[in-house]
């Protein structure tokens, strides 16, 4: 009975909050700001965007409300729109925090000696490959779908859309580009095959509703069905990870998060099959799992479909044969999850969220997201919202630092006969203060 009462109370609260939000949105679109100057008059400037109006009267509005405002403004939801501006990554170890702890000589860089740890971990952190860690190694500001020559080659080669390019697929590019005719590929072959896309007309940007893009109605439905993202923001850095119990994709067992927290950090990977950007990251996620599976516990949580055929359907999905309606019961969701599991082959245990999206909503896991949970059950890293904020490399950096701190906390004192402090479930001394670590956490820049 209490759980039902709490559920009705939460539903009533969301309904009340939603009513307030819709009222504000209506006011924003119907009433101009009193301070806005009339066009054509001296000193006149372009009227503020509705989202800017909202932020002027409601600083830091709820993420879902920012999304709704931009959708109704005509946005096609680019990386700088809606909740993507607010829901950026949170990490316990950005450059500022790492430098404060490891840059002992305060020369603006962390040397191999100052870091300690293993050569392999340091090499993964040293993204610039210059032998030291500097702010550039901690810069993940580019969104996950930023166009690049490498991305163009990858998507052309990954013909089955599973996030991995095999030798056979790579050979297929060679043949398709005419390599079999001469035995080699020329510069012109590459330039013609991988020509950079033309820029959008100036002034358009992501806010121009492309004729082929989804309608406002489609996006609004996707928002409130939680297909394009959870209406809730999820736990923040330093907070306790919400507990849950879910069945595995094969239905043979259940896994409870709180029972897994302890000697190893936990990595949570949220995703779904119809999210093309998530599928494209499959190879990156699998490599991280294989690299750290002996030192961390990995779990994938399968969540609500992002682009079902009865929602915001994507042509890119149709090209690789991913045409799936939103499951209407748990068995259907399990079936799609099993297809995803076979196709991507990530290797890690996959759990299937309940049809009411209990876990995905609490963690803001739709359409995709990454978390690192430390040995005390606290959030050490939270990625930005997918698809733009889903960055496995950024998560790897946070995981390496979390592993290092975890190893240090479990190290046995080398000298002295003093009794060892009582150990908590995660291996930390029972009197340790996690807030000291949380205080160092910051949003990644």
N, C-alpha and C positions, 0 to 999 in steps of 0.2 A: 504493500500500500504506500509506504513513504516514497518509493522510487517512482510510482505512478504520479503521485502528487508533485514530486520534484520535476518530473517530465512535463506535466501540464503547466507548472509555474515557468519553466524555461521557455516553453512554447509561447505562453502569454507575454513573457518579457520580450522575446524576439518580435512578436507581432506588434507590441507597443513601440519598440525601437524602430521597426520598419515603417510604421505609420508616421512617426516623427520625421524619419529620413525622407519619405516620399513627399511629405508636406514641404520640407525645406527645398527639395529638388524642384517641386512645382513653383515655389516662390522664386527660386533662382532663375528659372527660365521665363517667368512671367513678368518680373519686376526688375528693371534696370537699377544699378547702383546710383544713388543720389549724387555721388561724386563723379560719375562718368560724364565727360563732356560731350556735347552734341557734335556729330561728325560735321566737318566742314568749317567749324569755327576755329579761330586762331588758337594754337596750342592744343588742339584736339588730338587725342591719341586713340588707338584702337581700343574698343571696349574690352574689359577683362573677361577671360574665359569663365564659364560657370564654375569650374572647379576652383579657380582663384577667388571667386565670390564666396564660395562655400568656406574656403580656408580663412577668409577674412572675418567671417562671423563664427566659425567653428574651427579653431586651430586643431590640427591633427585629427581630422574626422575619421570615423571608422573606415577600414579599408574597403569594405563592400560598398559603402556610400560613395567613396571617391570613384570606384569603378562604375557605378550606376550613372553618376553625373557625366563622366566622360563618354559612356556609351550613348547617352541621350544627346550629347554634344556632337555626335557623328564620328567618334573615334573608332578606328579599326583595331584598337588595342595594341599599340606598339610598346616598346620597352620603356618609354617615358610617360605612359598614360596610366590612369587609374591607380590601382593598388601596386602596380609595379614600381611606382615612384616611392612608395612608403615601405613596402615589404622587402627591404634589402637584406642581405646576409648579415648575420650577427655571429661574431666569433670571439672566443676568449683570447685568441692570439692574432691580432693584427700586428702591423709593424711596430707601432708605438709600444704595445705590451711586450712583444718579443725583445725589442731593443732594451727596454727597461730591465729585463731579467738577464739577458745574455750578453749584451754589448758592454762588457765590464770596463774596457778602456775608453768608452764613450767617444769612439772615433766615427760613428755613423754607420758602422757595418759590423756584422757578426761573423767572426772567423770560424774556421772548422774547429779550432781548439776551444774557443769560447762556447760553442754549441755543445760539444761533447757528443754523446750518442753514437750511433753507427754511421759508417761511411755511406751506406745505402740510404738512410733517412736524410742525411745532409744533402746528398746528391739530388734527392727528390725535391727538397726545399729550394735548392739552388737552381731556380728556373732559368736564370740568365747564364748559367754555366761559366761563371767567372771566378769561382772559388770562394766567394763570400756571400753572405746574405745582406741584401740592401732593400730599401723600400720598393724597388722595382720587382723584386721577387714576391712581394705581398700585394701587388696591384692586380686585382681581378675585376676592374671597373668595366671592362668590355662585357656586354651581355652575351649569353651563351649562343645566340644565333647570329652574332656579328659575321657578315660575309667575309670570306677570305679565299684565296686560291686553293688552300688545302681543303676547305669545306666544299668547294665546287667539285674538286676531284673526287672527294669521298662520296658525295651524294650521286655522282655519275656512276661510280663503281659499285656502290651498295645496291645492287639491283633488286634484292629481296627485302630491303628495308629492315634488316635485323640489327643494324648498328655495327656490323663487322664486314670487312672486305677480305674475302678469301683470295688465294692465289688465282683460282679459276676466274673470279670476278675481275681481278686486275688484268688478267690476260684478255678478258672480254673487252676492256677499254682499248687495249692495244689493237685488237682486231677491228673494233668499231671505228677507230680513228684512221684506219688504212695502213696500219703497221705491217699486216701480212703481205701487202702488195710489194713492198720494197725491203722489208726486213728491219725498218727503223721508222721513227717518228721525227718530223722536223719541227722547227719553231712555229711555223705557220699552222701545223696540225694542232698544236696545243693552243695557240691564240684563237683559232676558229672554234675549237671545241669548248674552250673555257673562257669565252669572252665575258667580261664583266657586264652585269646587267645595267641597262641605262638608268640614269638617275630620274627620280620623280620630278615633275615640274616644280619649280620653286614655289613655296607657299603651300604646297599640298601636304607633304609629310604624312605621318600616320593618322592625321586627323581628317584627311580627305576620304570620304567613303567611296572606295573603289567600286566600280559597277559589278565586279565579280566577287566582291566581299560579302560577308554576312550582313543581313538586315539588322536594324536596331531591335526588332522584335525577337529575332533569333538569339542575339546576344543577351538581351534581358532575360529571356527564358533560360538560356545557358547559365546566366549568373545565379538566378534563384533556384535552379535545379542543382546548383553546385557542380556543374560540369566543367566550367572554365576556372573553377577555384572554390575553395571553401569560404563560406560567409564569415567564419571565425578566423582570427589571426594566428592561432596556435601558440604554444608555450614560448616564452622568451628566454634569452640567454640567462643562465644561472638559476632558472626555475626548475623544480622537480618535474621529471618527465611523467606525464599522465600514464597510469598503468592501464593495461588492457590484456585481454585473452582472446586469441583468434585461432581458428582452425587452419591447418596447413592446406595447401592446394590439393593434396591427394586425400584429404579428409581423414587421415589415419591418426592424427594427434593434434593436440592443442599446445600453443606456446603462450606463456604469460611473461610479459616484459619484466616484471619485478623479480621473477625467478632467474632471469638471465643477467641482471645487473650484479656486479661483484668484482671478480678479479680482472675482467677485461672490459674495455669500453664497448658500447653497443652502437652500431651504425644502422640507422633506419633509412630505407630507400622506399619512397612512395612513388607509384606510377601506375599506368594503365596502357593497354594495347593500342587504343585508337589515338593516343598522343604521339604523333610522328616524331617530334623532338625528343621525347623520352626514348622511343625505340632507337633513334640515332645515337643516343648515349649508351646503348646497351654494352658495346665493346669496352667503353671507358669504365663503366661500373663493374663489369666482369673482371677486368684487369686489376682493379683495386681490391676486389674480393680475393682474387688469387694471391695478390701481393701481401695482404694483411690478415687473411683468414685465421692464421695461427695465433695472432696477437689481439684480434678484436672479433666480436660476435656480429655477424651481418644478418639482417632480416629485410626482406622486401614485403611491403604491405600493398596488396592489390586493391585499388580504389575505383571509384565510379569512372565510367568512360567519358573522355573529354570531347570526342568528336564522333558520336554515334550517327547512324544514318537517319535517325529521327530527331536530330539536333543540328549542331553546326558541323555538317558533313564536309570533309576535306577531299579535294581531288587527289592530293598526294597519297591519301589512304587507298583510294580506288585503284591507283596505278600499281600498287603492290598487293592488291587483293584483300585489303583490310576493310571490309564493309560489314559492320556489326551494329545492330540496334541496341539501345540501352537495355540491359537486363532488367526484367520485371520481377524476378525472384532470385533467391540465393543460388539455386542450382544453376541457373543461367549464367550468373556472374562467375561461379566456379568453373564452368565450362570455358568461358572466354579466358579466364585466368590460366587455365591449363594450356590453352592454345598459345597464349603469351609466353608461358614457361617453356614450352617446346620450341617456339620460334627463336626467342632470345637466348635461351640456354645460359642464364646468368650463373647457375650453379648454387647460389645461396638459397636457404630456405625461403619459400614464398608463403605468406599468409594471405587469406582472403577476407577483406573487410565485410561486415554485415551490410545488408541491403539498406539500412538506415544510415549508413556511412558514419557509424559511431566513432571509429578511430580516425578515419580520414578527416572528418570535420574537426575533431579535437586538436589534431596536429596540423590542420590546414594543409593536408597532404595532396589535395587535388589541384591541378592535374599531375604534378610531380614535385617532390621536395626531398631534401636530404637533412638528416640530423646526426650529430655525434653526441652520445650520452656518456658521461664519465662514470667512474667506478662508484661514485656516490649517488648516481641516479639523477645528476643535474645536466641541464643542456649546456654543452660546451661549444656546440656549433649548430646553427640553423641557417640553411640556405635561403636565398630569396625565393619568391614564388616562381614555379615553373610556368612557361618553359624558359624565360629569359634568365631567371636566377638559378637554374639547375646546373651547377658547376662542379662536377666530380673532382677536378683538380684543386679547387678551393677547399672542398671538404677534405681531401687528402692532406692538405697542409695542416688543417686543424686537428686531424686524426693523429698525425705524427707528433705534434706537440702534446696532445692528450696522452698518447702512449708513453712519451718520455716522462711526463709528470707522474703517470701511474707507476712506471718502473722505479722511479726515484722514491715514491712513497712506500713501495714494498721492499726496498733494499734493507738488508739486515745491517745494523751498525757494525762497523769493523773493529771497534775497540770499546773498552769499558765494560764493567760488570753490572751496570744499572739494568734493572728489569725492563723489558720491552713493553711499551704501552699496549693496552688492550686494543685489539683490532676490530674495526667495524666490518660490516659485510663486504664492503668494497675494498678492503685492504688498507684503508687509511687509519691512522691512529684515531681512537674514538673521540679525542678532544680536539682534532684538527678543525680548523674554521674554513669551511668552503667559501664563505662570503669573501674571503681575501682573494680567492681566484675569481669569483664573480665580479668583484669590483674592478678587476683588470680587464674584464670583457668590454668590447666596444663593437659598434657597427663597423663592418669593413668598408674601406673607402675605395 
